[in-house]
Amino acid sequence: MSESISSNHSTDVLIVGAGIIGLAHAAEAVSRGLSVRIIDRDSRAVGASIRNFGHCCVTAQSGELLDLATAAREGWLRHSKLAGFFSVESGGLAVARNLQEVAVLEELAARRGADQVKLVNADAVRQQLSGKGDGAIMAGALLRDDIRVDPREAVAKLAAWLAKQPRVWFQWRTSYLGTDDDGAQLSTIRTSRGSFRASRVIVCVGHDLDYVYPELSEAFEVNRCALQMALVRPPASLRIGPAILTGTSMLRYPAFAETAAADELKKELAARNPELLAIDANLMLTQRPDGTLIIGDSHYTETTVDPFLSEQTQDTLLGAAAHLLGTGNFQVIQRWQGVYASSPQQNFLIKDIQSNVTAVSVTSGIGMTISFGLARKTFDQLENALVLSRTH
Ligand SMILES: Cc1cc2nc3c(=O)[nH]c(=O)nc-3n(C[C@H](O)[C@H](O)[C@H](O)COP(=O)(O)OP(=O)(O)OC[C@H]3O[C@@H](n4cnc5c(N)ncnc54)[C@H](O)[C@@H]3O)c2cc1C
């Protein structure tokens, strides 16, 4: 249900930010029977949530992140049906091109079991890459629980579906300015288009946390991590089901990085592929339903990031991807920069900042992977407060 700005009735929950974290929280509120208003400063989501690979990288998480990712997986599949967006249980494929990468995958497979992490030989990897592939491919691991969505479609359709639900209201082009929260049951939320009233405010502004709550952002050393990405048109015959991860992904995601073999892998990649480590690459790719490939990514972290894309970084990533797939150069259709929140202290934060205001931000580049699971966790923590203060 969309509604005019003049609406001034109160809701159980007001969510700031209509990226995947805000939308997952809105969906969780709906499933708990709560009324919800979502505000976003833009006219549609254009942040990190539409700039990523659409890869729910479940298997490569560990500990609590794995639990959150597993819960999020179920949320993605359910909402894909409800909202009518593409999702595929294609799994992930980690490709090994040296002995150290093989050792990482063997260790993870031994830990998780062949159901979850299935080791495959070089021919099977090549088959998944449409029969081509780098001559150095030695083996791979199929990561059963990973899923893929098309981020641009999924986020737009999830918002559209939520807008049709009873007792859900969107206010686009509306900036959050703060909450007057004097301990009363209903808080007053100040925005660029007047004020709203709600029992609970959940602020999901991603990497822009410092614009609204600078002290919180500084306490958790939240910075911006900027990534370079490209969309390319591969040869028509190329069909790749799983999300593709490589050695650099094994240094980044915890389930790989926690293996004993990961240290040796880091040394090997430093010697063999210094150009990838120099741009802090996580060489990955996913194929969208129209056949185009999303290829990335590089990382650099700063409080304020440069808007300029480096052609050298793009060449390094695109060259490495073409080499991996055994194709010639790609036709590049789009290039962009994505930015996500990054903290050296923790992977995400759920922090009460006033008595009725909670800030939620994923600070480790896995917001798609844990989104719906994180929303459930936030509401589990808030449940008692919300039961006491439901407005309707
Ligand atoms: C290039 C790239 C690749 C990635 N790949 C993956 C991947 O494959 N898998 C994965 O799990 N994760 C991936 N991530 C991370 C993931 O995309 C993010 O963690 C996630 O999208 C963060 O979601 P969000 O809703 O917090 O942020 P955003 O999507 O940035 O949304 C924040 C929203 O808040 C709004 N907002 C901000 N300030 C205000 C305000 N004052 N008032 C009102 N509205 C406001 C913004 O307009 C925006 O719509 C990737 C990220 C990038 C950049």
PDBQT file of the ligand as one rigid body, heavy atoms in Angstrom, charges set to zero:
ROOT
HETATM    1  C1  LIG A 401      30.101  -4.268  -5.627  1.00  0.00    +0.000 C 
HETATM    2  C2  LIG A 401      29.517  -5.022  -4.463  1.00  0.00    +0.000 A 
HETATM    3  C3  LIG A 401      29.415  -6.402  -4.526  1.00  0.00    +0.000 A 
HETATM    4  C4  LIG A 401      28.837  -7.104  -3.459  1.00  0.00    +0.000 A 
HETATM    5  N1  LIG A 401      28.597  -8.441  -3.579  1.00  0.00    +0.000 NA
HETATM    6  C5  LIG A 401      27.868  -9.071  -2.635  1.00  0.00    +0.000 A 
HETATM    7  C6  LIG A 401      27.442 -10.409  -2.816  1.00  0.00    +0.000 A 
HETATM    8  O1  LIG A 401      27.612 -11.011  -3.875  1.00  0.00    +0.000 OA
HETATM    9  N2  LIG A 401      26.835 -11.040  -1.773  1.00  0.00    +0.000 N 
HETATM   10  C7  LIG A 401      26.552 -10.376  -0.613  1.00  0.00    +0.000 A 
HETATM   11  O2  LIG A 401      26.015 -10.986   0.301  1.00  0.00    +0.000 OA
HETATM   12  N3  LIG A 401      26.831  -9.079  -0.456  1.00  0.00    +0.000 NA
HETATM   13  C8  LIG A 401      27.489  -8.415  -1.430  1.00  0.00    +0.000 A 
HETATM   14  N4  LIG A 401      27.800  -7.109  -1.268  1.00  0.00    +0.000 N 
HETATM   15  C9  LIG A 401      27.394  -6.412  -0.037  1.00  0.00    +0.000 C 
HETATM   16  C10 LIG A 401      25.923  -6.027  -0.077  1.00  0.00    +0.000 C 
HETATM   17  O3  LIG A 401      25.577  -5.505  -1.337  1.00  0.00    +0.000 OA
HETATM   18  C11 LIG A 401      25.643  -5.005   1.032  1.00  0.00    +0.000 C 
HETATM   19  O4  LIG A 401      26.103  -5.526   2.277  1.00  0.00    +0.000 OA
HETATM   20  C12 LIG A 401      24.154  -4.705   1.137  1.00  0.00    +0.000 C 
HETATM   21  O5  LIG A 401      23.601  -4.401  -0.122  1.00  0.00    +0.000 OA
HETATM   22  C13 LIG A 401      23.910  -3.558   2.120  1.00  0.00    +0.000 C 
HETATM   23  O6  LIG A 401      22.536  -3.279   2.097  1.00  0.00    +0.000 OA
HETATM   24  P1  LIG A 401      21.954  -1.982   2.784  1.00  0.00    +0.000 P 
HETATM   25  O7  LIG A 401      20.483  -2.051   2.621  1.00  0.00    +0.000 OA
HETATM   26  O8  LIG A 401      22.525  -1.866   4.153  1.00  0.00    +0.000 OA
HETATM   27  O9  LIG A 401      22.622  -0.778   1.980  1.00  0.00    +0.000 OA
HETATM   28  P2  LIG A 401      22.149  -0.002   0.650  1.00  0.00    +0.000 P 
HETATM   29  O10 LIG A 401      21.705  -0.941  -0.399  1.00  0.00    +0.000 OA
HETATM   30  O11 LIG A 401      23.260   0.922   0.297  1.00  0.00    +0.000 OA
HETATM   31  O12 LIG A 401      20.840   0.777   1.109  1.00  0.00    +0.000 OA
HETATM   32  C14 LIG A 401      20.860   1.841   2.027  1.00  0.00    +0.000 C 
HETATM   33  C15 LIG A 401      19.658   2.726   1.711  1.00  0.00    +0.000 C 
HETATM   34  O13 LIG A 401      19.564   3.738   2.710  1.00  0.00    +0.000 OA
HETATM   35  C16 LIG A 401      19.148   4.934   2.077  1.00  0.00    +0.000 C 
HETATM   36  N5  LIG A 401      19.548   6.068   2.935  1.00  0.00    +0.000 N 
HETATM   37  C17 LIG A 401      20.781   6.402   3.341  1.00  0.00    +0.000 A 
HETATM   38  N6  LIG A 401      20.741   7.465   4.139  1.00  0.00    +0.000 NA
HETATM   39  C18 LIG A 401      19.449   7.831   4.253  1.00  0.00    +0.000 A 
HETATM   40  C19 LIG A 401      18.748   8.864   4.967  1.00  0.00    +0.000 A 
HETATM   41  N7  LIG A 401      19.395   9.752   5.750  1.00  0.00    +0.000 N 
HETATM   42  N8  LIG A 401      17.403   8.952   4.841  1.00  0.00    +0.000 NA
HETATM   43  C20 LIG A 401      16.720   8.066   4.061  1.00  0.00    +0.000 A 
HETATM   44  N9  LIG A 401      17.333   7.069   3.383  1.00  0.00    +0.000 NA
HETATM   45  C21 LIG A 401      18.675   6.944   3.473  1.00  0.00    +0.000 A 
HETATM   46  C22 LIG A 401      19.856   4.915   0.727  1.00  0.00    +0.000 C 
HETATM   47  O14 LIG A 401      19.197   5.742  -0.209  1.00  0.00    +0.000 OA
HETATM   48  C23 LIG A 401      19.790   3.433   0.376  1.00  0.00    +0.000 C 
HETATM   49  O15 LIG A 401      18.666   3.125  -0.450  1.00  0.00    +0.000 OA
HETATM   50  C24 LIG A 401      28.399  -6.392  -2.301  1.00  0.00    +0.000 A 
HETATM   51  C25 LIG A 401      28.508  -4.996  -2.247  1.00  0.00    +0.000 A 
HETATM   52  C26 LIG A 401      29.051  -4.312  -3.320  1.00  0.00    +0.000 A 
HETATM   53  C27 LIG A 401      29.139  -2.809  -3.242  1.00  0.00    +0.000 C 
ENDROOT
TORSDOF 0
